[in-house]
Amino acid sequence: MKSATNPLGTTVPWRLLEGYEPVERVYDETLAAEGHVRPHFEPLIRSLEGLGRHELMSRWDNAKRAVRTNGVTYNVYGDPEGANRSWELDMMPLVISAAEWSHLERALMQRTRLLNLILADVYGPQRLLRHGVLPPALLFANPAFLRPCHGIAVPRDLTAWTSPVRLTATGACSPTARRGRRAPGTRSRTAS
């Protein structure tokens, strides 16, 4: 069903955000302060409305079922309940404007280069340790540090093949990358 009938008997289109109330003092990635859909979110909203309420819910249910059926899980290491948590899906994807993505892309590339340099050093010449930038106890007491890998050359000098981040809306209403303990690809919101 893509539409409903009003009291006059005419068909009115289904609106995805009908009845939606933004949470006070929390950045809303979909609606601007005036209550209008943000321009970069508009195509997604209209596309989902075109599917209709029942088709959208059917697809959402199918996606959740596929996660369970295929055993798609993740672990939060060090958490007593960390083993085999079902992958968390968000029905609404995070849509980022081109301007926001340009800023994030530069920051994430910088972060990844830094992470690669740090990992290459701790598994290589260990200058950060020798110069006191990185405390040896911090590295050597960490169970994730793989001592047998020290000195092993890695292809294309890429030590960090992936670097999961979580996007969190800040008080300035712009997403920022933070290292998270949730599954890669999930997002969260914080109060401004």
N, C-alpha and C positions, 0 to 999 in steps of 0.2 A: 504494500500500500504506500503510494508516494504522496498522497494528499488526504485531507480530511474534509468532511462536509460541515459547513457552518449552519446555524439555525435557519438561514434562508434557503438552504438546499443547494447552494453553489459550492463547488470544490475550491478549497484554498490549499496552496502548497504547504508542505511540511517544512518547518523551520528548525534546524538543528539546535540553535541557541534559544529557542522559545522557552521562557521560564528560567533561563540561566541568570543567576545573580553572582557577580564577582564577589570575592571575599575582600572585606575591607583591609587596607594596609598590606595587601599581598599583591605583588606584581602579577598582572594578568597578561599572559603572552598572546592571547587571542584578541582581547578587546582593549582599545585605547581608553584613556581616562573619560572621554565623553560617551563611552558605551558603544562606539562604532567598531566594527571588525577592522583590525589592522589590515592595511592594503596587501601585504605579502601573505596574509592568511586567507584572504577572500577567495582565491581559486579553490583551495582545499574545502572550505565550508560549502561553497556552491556545488562542488563535485559530490561531496557526501550527501548533501540534500537531494541531489539528483538520483542517488541510489534509493532513497526512501528509508524510513525508519526500520522496517522489517528486514530489508536486504542488508542494511548496515549491521543490525544486530545478528543476523545469520552469519555474516562474514566474521564478525567479532567472536562469536561462539565457536566457529570453525577454527579460527586462529588459536584460541585458547586450548581447544581440544587437540590440535596438532602439536602444540607444545607438550601437553601431557602425554599423548600417545607416543611421540617420538623421544620422550625422556630428555627434553632440552632443559638442562639444569646448570647451575653455577654454584660455586662454593665461596664462602666468606671465611678465609683461613683465620684461625685463631678464635673463631666464634663457636661456642659449643653447639649451636644449632646450624652451623655452616654447611653441613654436607647435603648435597643434592637438593638445593632449593629450586623450585620451578622458575624458569626465566620469567621475569615480570614484563608484561607488555602494557603499553599505554595505548588506549584506543585512539587517542589523538596524537599524531606525531608532532614533534617540535618543529615548527616552521621558522626558519631564521631568514631575516631580510638579507639581501645581497650586501648591504653596508655592514651589518653585524657579522656576517660570515667572513667578509674580507678581513675585519679586525681579528676575529677568532682564528682564522687560518694562519695569519702571521704569528700570532701568539702561540698556537699549537705547534707550528713548525719550529719556532725558537725553542720551545720547551723540549721537543723531541730531540733537536740537535744537542741541547745541554744534557739531557738524559743519556744520549749515546756517548758523549764525551766523558761523562762521569763514569759510566759503566766500562768504557774502553780503558780508562785510567785505573779503576780499582781491579780490573782483571789483567791489566798490563803493568806499566811502569810504577804505578801507585805514588805519583807525585803529590796527590792531594793528602795522602797519609804522611809522607815525608815532610811536607811543608806545614803540617798542622791544621790544614783546612778541614779535614775529615778525621774525627777521632778514631783511632784504630779499634777501640772497644766497640764503637757503633757498628763498624763493618764486621769484625771477626766474631762478635757475639750474635750476629744476625743469622738465624738458621737458613735464610734464603741465599746467603752468600755461598757460592759453590767453590770452595778452595781448589778442588782438582781442575777447575776451568781456568785458573790463573795462568796466563801466558799463552793461551790458545788463540790463534788468529781466527777471526770470524769473517765470513764472506762480506765483501764490500764495506768492511768496517761498520756494519750495522749490528749493534748489540741489542738494541731495543727494536724488535720487529713490530710490536704493538705497544700502545701506551693508552690504556683506558682512561677516559675522563668523564666527569659528570658535569653537565651544564646546569648552573644554578643562577636564577635571576637574583640580581643584587638590588639594593635600594635605589641604585641609579637606573634601574630597569634595563640593564643590559646583561646578557648572559656572560658568565665568566667560567672558565674551565677550572675545575678543582679535582684533585685526585680523590676518587670515591671508593667506598667499600661495597657499592651495589654493582649489579651486573652492568657490563659495558653496554651502552646504548640506552640506559634508563635515564630518567631525569628527575629532578626534584625542584621544589619551589621553597624559597625562604621568605619570611616577612621582611618588608622594607623598613 
